[in-house]
Amino acid sequence: MHFGTELLTGRDITLSFGIGKFIDPVFMDAFVKCIAEDDFNVRPECHGFRIFLQPLVSVCPSRFSN
C-alpha cells in the first residue's frame, strides 16, 4: 500500500490495528486527509469549519495521569 511517499506492508497494517496497538501515524494522516477531502467534495457547506491536526501533534493522555 502506498500513501504519499510511504510504502506500507501487511505487517505494518497488522501492527497498527492489533489489539492494544497504537496506529501508525501514516494511517491517521491518510484518514484525516480522506475526511478533509470528503468535506470539500461531499459537504462543501462544512468545508473550512474543522481543524485537522497532524497525528504527531496529538497528546497521549496516559502521560498526564498520576
C-alpha positions, 0 to 999 in steps of 0.5 A: 500500500502506498500513501504519499511517499510511504510504502506500507506492508501487511505487517505494518497494517497488522501492527497498527490495528492489533489489539492494544496497538497504537496506529501508525501515524501514516494511517491517521494522516491518510484518514484525516486527509480522506475526511478533509477531502470528503468535506470539500467534495461531499459537504462543501457547506462544512468545508473550512469549519474543522481543524485537522491536526497532524497525528504527531501533534496529538497528546497521549493522555496516559502521560498526564495521569498520576 
